[in-house]
Amino acid sequence: MSPFTILPVLLPLIGGILILMARPAGIDTQRILNLILTTLLVGVGLVSFQLANSDIYQVVLLGNWQAPFGIVIVLDRLSALMLLLTSLLALGALWYAIRTDTDKQGQHFHVLFQLQLFGLNGAFMTGDVFNLFVFFEVLLIASYGLLLHGGGRLRTRAGLHYVVINLVGSTLFLFAVGTLYGILGTLNIADMAVAVRNVSEADQGIVATAAVLLLVVFGIKAAMFPLYLWLPGAYAYTSAPVAALFAIMTKVGLYAIIRVHGTIFGEEAGDLAFVHIEWVLLLGLITLALAALGVLAARALRRQVAYLILASVATLMIAIGINNEAALAASLYYLIHSTMIGAAMFLIADVIMKGRGIYSDSFTKAIPIDRPIVVGSVFMLLGIALTGMPPLSGFFGKVMILHSALNHPWFAAILSVVLIAGLLMIIAVVRSGSLLFYSVQKEEGQKTSPLNKSAFVAVFLLMLVSPLMVMFAKPLTDITSQIAGQLFNGQAYIDAVLSTVPYGDNSK
Amino acid sequence: MEWLVASVISVMTGCGVYLTLRARTFPVVLGLTLLAYAVNVFLFSMGRLQIGIPAVIDPAAAAYTDPLPQALVLTAIVIAFGMTAFLIVLALKARSELGNDHVDGLHRSDDELKATKHNSAKAEIERSES
């Protein structure tokens, strides 16, 4: 156990408070502080990744109480990957927000930003279900503030929907946690996984109900059918850097499914083993089909990007639902890709929207934007990556997912839904690209606003992730398969958490 | 007593769900509050219902009730309280910005048209004027 382990959770919390106190010093100080803190967080993420890059689990006992009596913070390979991904994404989004002055549209953008990271990192590291609930609330309350940042009618309405659905989700979370506690008598994920093996036959139905209820809760976060309706509005009408940061929010739901359901209802759980998995697969397939239709039907670019994000989440659900080690490894590869590229897509939608002035991001004939070749090429590359065409990373992710599904009984359904949805998305994105960049007409007196080059750097760097992921596909897939291997060895996690001794206890 | 507590939870949940599905923001806020109450009582009863037994472990006492759900309920109450306060403020903001208290906004189609088509329509007018 290294005391360093807790730092990814503590740093953003302290950072948020620091930035709040720096408010009298003006927004420039807050910006610099936030940039330094987020850069530090990337460093912390890298070190965490290094720490977790072994089969040793880093377990921190909060308050020095031995598990399962106290709350534990666990750093394993999957948590470390998510931490690193979050910090890199945050850095890109923050840079864009600062260079476009988005943070000046309201108050406390930087404070909320750090608290959002606090909630996210906490959720990725906690080993306790109730603590997960608390971190969910932390990241949600920060996300409400960020979502509404800047104001506006449409944003307020979308925000209201988002808040209400998430409050319903929180209530359901408590119902599910309460039910599980009532039967299993513990809230520590590792301890619950042990307890679930000895559940009496009469109680199995109740535990299964709680498991599915928990899936509904995580499904709201991950935008799973039929609970995805909040996503297009919320993502399309919020400010671009926030939407980019929220690319990781849906992944929190997926992470929670992998962590909580994967550990508690894993192979060893007897009759309750994988009680959730067919639901994940089925709902993932339905979500993907509807998301592809949404992409086709969208009348404005930001809404279309929101549906593209939904499609990528659905693809991930399918990969989790296939439920084997190769599929999980492929889904993690696809997760890195879809988070970064999705975020870049939101940012470039904003660039295009600003360049078109009063025409905004609607699919209509408009004035040409500044530097159409640069922006258009990046848009095209992002479109290729996100819809899963070769040679970029989306294609490799999808191929690996489909390859891992070869022996699955539902292979035909998975293959056809993924491929048809991919085709529909390609058609839709090609159409929007040609409308946005070719269907233009110069007008007298209509000035094009110049491209914000320094902000565009963030889009470009996020876009670079995709070719890099292809170039370094071999080391990357090695890492993801190591992570998947560790996840499928649930017993090691349970042993590591339950055998950690408190400081100063030398009795063992 | 089990019957009483169970029916209290179920009535509150039922009313909460009904109110949450209403079209105006005020009933929705009330519904979410009721749901939060219901879940608090539910969490509390998950430590099993006991009468007159302390929650603090004491060697002198013969038995004790499970203290953990009580701690959980405390956390849940605080969080629900904060979230309700936030939701009320947001509902007020929505009331003033959207001009009505409908969850979807009364002029929904108008708003969306504005967001997508209005701008280009405005451009047309400007073009014809110039």
Chai-1 contact restraints between the chains, C-beta under 6 A:
chainA,res_idxA,chainB,res_idxB,connection_type,confidence,min_distance_angstrom,max_distance_angstrom,comment,restraint_id
A,F130,B,L72,contact,1.0,0.0,6.0,A-B,restraint_1
A,E137,B,I79,contact,1.0,0.0,6.0,A-B,restraint_2
A,R153,B,E97,contact,1.0,0.0,6.0,A-B,restraint_3
A,R153,B,D111,contact,1.0,0.0,6.0,A-B,restraint_4
A,L154,B,D111,contact,1.0,0.0,6.0,A-B,restraint_5
A,L154,B,A115,contact,1.0,0.0,6.0,A-B,restraint_6
A,T156,B,K93,contact,1.0,0.0,6.0,A-B,restraint_7
A,T156,B,A94,contact,1.0,0.0,6.0,A-B,restraint_8
A,T156,B,E97,contact,1.0,0.0,6.0,A-B,restraint_9
A,R157,B,G105,contact,1.0,0.0,6.0,A-B,restraint_10
A,L160,B,L90,contact,1.0,0.0,6.0,A-B,restraint_11
A,L160,B,A94,contact,1.0,0.0,6.0,A-B,restraint_12
A,V163,B,L87,contact,1.0,0.0,6.0,A-B,restraint_13
A,V163,B,L90,contact,1.0,0.0,6.0,A-B,restraint_14
A,L167,B,L32,contact,1.0,0.0,6.0,A-B,restraint_15
A,L167,B,M83,contact,1.0,0.0,6.0,A-B,restraint_16
A,T171,B,L35,contact,1.0,0.0,6.0,A-B,restraint_17
A,T171,B,V39,contact,1.0,0.0,6.0,A-B,restraint_18
A,L174,B,V39,contact,1.0,0.0,6.0,A-B,restraint_19
A,L174,B,A76,contact,1.0,0.0,6.0,A-B,restraint_20
A,F175,B,V39,contact,1.0,0.0,6.0,A-B,restraint_21
A,G178,B,F42,contact,1.0,0.0,6.0,A-B,restraint_22
A,G178,B,L43,contact,1.0,0.0,6.0,A-B,restraint_23
A,G178,B,M46,contact,1.0,0.0,6.0,A-B,restraint_24
A,Y181,B,M46,contact,1.0,0.0,6.0,A-B,restraint_25
A,G182,B,M46,contact,1.0,0.0,6.0,A-B,restraint_26
A,R299,B,T116,contact,1.0,0.0,6.0,A-B,restraint_27
A,A300,B,T116,contact,1.0,0.0,6.0,A-B,restraint_28
A,I358,B,N119,contact,1.0,0.0,6.0,A-B,restraint_29
A,I358,B,A123,contact,1.0,0.0,6.0,A-B,restraint_30
A,Y359,B,N119,contact,1.0,0.0,6.0,A-B,restraint_31
A,Y359,B,S120,contact,1.0,0.0,6.0,A-B,restraint_32
A,S360,B,N119,contact,1.0,0.0,6.0,A-B,restraint_33
A,S362,B,T116,contact,1.0,0.0,6.0,A-B,restraint_34
A,T364,B,S120,contact,1.0,0.0,6.0,A-B,restraint_35
